Amino acid sequence: MTDVQEALEFITRGADEILLLEELRKKLATGKPLRIKAGFDPTAPDLHLGHTVLINKMRQFQDLGHDVIFLIGDFTGMIGDPTGKSATRPPLTETEIQENAKTYQQQIYKILDPDKTVIEFNSKWMSKMSSADMVRLASKHTVARMLERDDFDKRYKSGQAIAIHEFLYPLVQGYDSVALDADVELGGTDQKFNLLVGRQLQEAYGKKPQVILTMPILEGYTASDDKMSKSLDNYIGITESPDEMFGKLMSIDDEKMWRYFELLSFRSLDEINGFKQDIDQGANPRDIKFKLAEEIITRFHNAKAAEAAQTDFINRFSNNAIPDDMPEREINVGSEGMPLVNVLKEAGLVSSTSDGHRMVKQGAVRIDGERVEDSKQILNSGFSAILQVGKRKFARVILSDR
Amino acid sequence: MTDVQEALEFITRGADEILLLEELRKKLATGKPLRIKAGFDPTAPDLHLGHTVLINKMRQFQDLGHDVIFLIGDFTGMIGDPTGKSATRPPLTETEIQENAKTYQQQIYKILDPDKTVIEFNSKWMSKMSSADMVRLASKHTVARMLERDDFDKRYKSGQAIAIHEFLYPLVQGYDSVALDADVELGGTDQKFNLLVGRQLQEAYGKKPQVILTMPILEGYTASDDKMSKSLDNYIGITESPDEMFGKLMSIDDEKMWRYFELLSFRSLDEINGFKQDIDQGANPRDIKFKLAEEIITRFHNAKAAEAAQTDFINRFSNNAIPDDMPEREINVGSEGMPLVNVLKEAGLVSSTSDGHRMVKQGAVRIDGERVEDSKQILNSGFSAILQVGKRKFARVILSDR
């Protein structure tokens, strides 16, 4: 795929913003492999599909023949939280960072081509940097521009403390682009400011400034538009079991399905548009969703596992068609969780908890198609499934603690 | 002098502010020699009396038996101006810094006791500091507190750029107190913020916080209350000739004389109060000023030179009593300077330049009591002297370029 326009279309798919497109076009036109940088946290990785949006984009660059640099920001990780305020951010040892890097590799090589991926650690250059070099680095940026960053701006205006080293971290991240001679840096939309710092620093150090490509933040699989994240319990981890993945992917609504296709599938946009036409012509959206789930489970497990998960899913729901349009209930169960019968009542599936106990006893209650026997079982925040009572009562239920 | 109260009175003489006096009392009460820090610029020193206010205070601590550390901030000097904007701040080499240190020694040992003075360079610890240590150091202070510093506050509010490394310099200066285990840091009033940073950093690094003692800024010898500085051309350099020193010191007004006595003289306050009484009882202020000039010239040259300068001064003015109250004229002569006759006219001493030429020719014009022969000589900005035409016309003239 040497045609620049074709490459550009491939690269811009799903992208939120590219600065500057014209520069990217020129870089591509040279025909030389570009150096594509993306930075990752050095803490123990447990990637979910949200993270893979960026990694997929790296893969696309690989497919176009470019060099992809998976940069682990271990320098700051080894410092930890220097204010000492956060017990959750102890400094990482070199051994821990190496272990985390291995875990990263196990996960990202499900998407990236190991032969075309360079893993770098920024401690390589940062640990050689003297305090005088750090002063020089800090001289390349101004306080006012740093305070323009959204989160700094908010904290400063609301009187929340910003420690001065927090101004140095974006500079370190930006300096990585100088050290790596990055042609393009990828990041989430929320990283745009930091990616721009990289661009500015490359210019300040007399290098060619990088092109910036930001990818949107993927929403979680639940009904809300919150971004996919562990803390919101709306994520699909890439090491989750095929069945879990399948169930969660099947629970997304149709609109979100197209978003997932665009950002997570490697199918061409033409093919995806074909699916849309299929549905317009009467195809069951469930069957299209099957294709998404199949592709993703194949990627992170294998084709056989994907097939088995689908068969299992169909079997569980075989006795009764799941309605296309079922109510969705988000229930706050606090940090203690809630017994199943109460959840059934809150979801409007039974008239009382004693009604609930009776229905479970009769074998009429199913979670994701599987019959349940213990009416008192506690369901916790983060639980998300299709609850069914009898043949016709359905609800998609999400439990939270907020 | 072991009595704490007596020592405190000695120390507080002329001081602008002490934080915290109570802590200083306790430190003194231990009876152990305290570590007194004062920081100096590593650029080529050419000290004037304004600088010596601080050095005199160091000397007083020495006289009380304490250890005085003359700290040369060469770490930042070796970085120069990292923004590259100022051609006047090129990085200093190690050789240059050593040379400057020698020049410092030649000058400060006119006041300090070499045997009780330790000269330190902050590059000793700063050059060993890694970039990670610098990040940790930066974590000890907040952006908001740094922006409270007067000059930063003004610049930020008026939209003038503050480079981020400018936030690191006060931290480096403060860290010097950590590295030195300073008990007391001395500085000019304008250094108060930075001295406080040192105090805070010592606490952050688990050390005993230093007491801060600020000294006022000495005014220049001209009629204005501007601080003594080279750029304002109102300074008395400690390497100036005895005659120059004498002339400049004699030109200060009476009020400033007492200020100079308090901050520059090592005479006791009792003795100085005695001089005040002498004047009240009819003594000529000129004779008291003689004592000030004598002490200062003796300090930086020797007693013989002081005596000679005084004799010379008296001889020059012997034929005519200088009026106590003569007009003072500040004349802007631009960067080109101005011929003597024009200066005479501007000062109102002659009616026209041709009148001026004639008076010079007649030998009626004197500069600081010395007859002049060249009416066309150019007087430049910075020139300051008593001009005299005939027996009765006097003016104290100061030339500036602004």
Contacts between the chains, C-beta under 8 A, distances in Angstrom:
chain1	res1	chain2	res2	distance
A	75	B	132	7.1
A	76	B	135	7.7
A	78	B	132	7.0
A	79	B	132	5.4
A	79	B	135	5.5
A	79	B	136	6.6
A	82	B	135	6.2
A	82	B	136	4.4
A	82	B	139	3.6
A	82	B	140	8.0
A	83	B	139	5.0
A	83	B	140	7.9
A	126	B	131	5.9
A	126	B	132	7.6
A	127	B	130	7.2
A	127	B	131	7.7
A	127	B	132	7.3
A	129	B	130	7.5
A	129	B	131	3.9
A	130	B	127	7.2
A	130	B	129	7.5
A	130	B	130	6.9
A	130	B	131	6.5
A	131	B	126	6.0
A	131	B	127	7.7
A	131	B	129	3.9
A	131	B	130	6.5
A	131	B	131	6.1
A	131	B	133	6.4
A	131	B	134	4.2
A	132	B	75	7.1
A	132	B	78	7.0
A	132	B	79	5.5
A	132	B	126	7.6
A	132	B	127	7.3
A	133	B	131	6.4
A	134	B	131	4.3
A	134	B	134	4.4
A	134	B	135	7.5
A	134	B	168	7.6
A	135	B	76	7.6
A	135	B	79	5.5
A	135	B	82	6.2
A	135	B	134	7.4
A	135	B	165	4.8
A	135	B	168	5.5
A	135	B	169	7.9
A	135	B	172	8.0
A	136	B	79	6.6
A	136	B	82	4.4
A	136	B	165	7.2
A	137	B	165	8.0
A	138	B	82	8.0
A	138	B	163	7.1
A	138	B	164	4.2
A	138	B	165	3.8
A	138	B	167	7.6
A	138	B	168	5.7
A	139	B	82	3.6
A	139	B	83	5.0
A	139	B	163	4.8
A	139	B	164	7.0
A	139	B	165	4.0
A	140	B	82	8.0
A	140	B	83	8.0
A	140	B	163	7.7
A	140	B	164	8.0
A	141	B	163	7.1
A	141	B	164	5.2
A	142	B	161	4.6
A	142	B	162	6.0
A	142	B	163	5.7
A	142	B	164	6.7
A	143	B	143	7.2
A	143	B	147	7.5
A	143	B	152	7.9
A	143	B	156	6.8
A	143	B	161	7.9
A	143	B	162	4.4
A	143	B	163	7.6
A	143	B	164	5.9
A	143	B	166	7.8
A	143	B	167	6.8
A	144	B	156	6.7
A	144	B	159	7.5
A	144	B	161	6.6
A	144	B	162	6.9
A	146	B	164	6.6
A	147	B	143	7.5
A	152	B	143	7.9
A	156	B	143	6.8
A	156	B	144	6.7
A	159	B	144	7.5
A	161	B	142	4.7
A	161	B	143	8.0
A	161	B	144	6.6
A	162	B	142	6.0
A	162	B	143	4.3
A	162	B	144	6.9
A	163	B	138	7.1
A	163	B	139	4.8
A	163	B	140	7.7
A	163	B	141	7.1
A	163	B	142	5.7
A	163	B	143	7.6
A	164	B	138	4.2
A	164	B	139	7.1
A	164	B	141	5.2
A	164	B	142	6.7
A	164	B	143	5.9
A	164	B	146	6.6
A	164	B	167	5.4
A	164	B	168	7.6
A	164	B	171	7.2
A	165	B	135	4.7
A	165	B	136	7.2
A	165	B	137	8.0
A	165	B	138	3.8
A	165	B	139	4.0
A	166	B	143	7.8
A	167	B	138	7.5
A	167	B	143	6.8
A	167	B	164	5.4
A	167	B	167	7.3
A	168	B	134	7.7
A	168	B	135	5.5
A	168	B	138	5.7
A	168	B	164	7.6
A	169	B	135	7.9
A	171	B	164	7.2
A	172	B	135	8.0
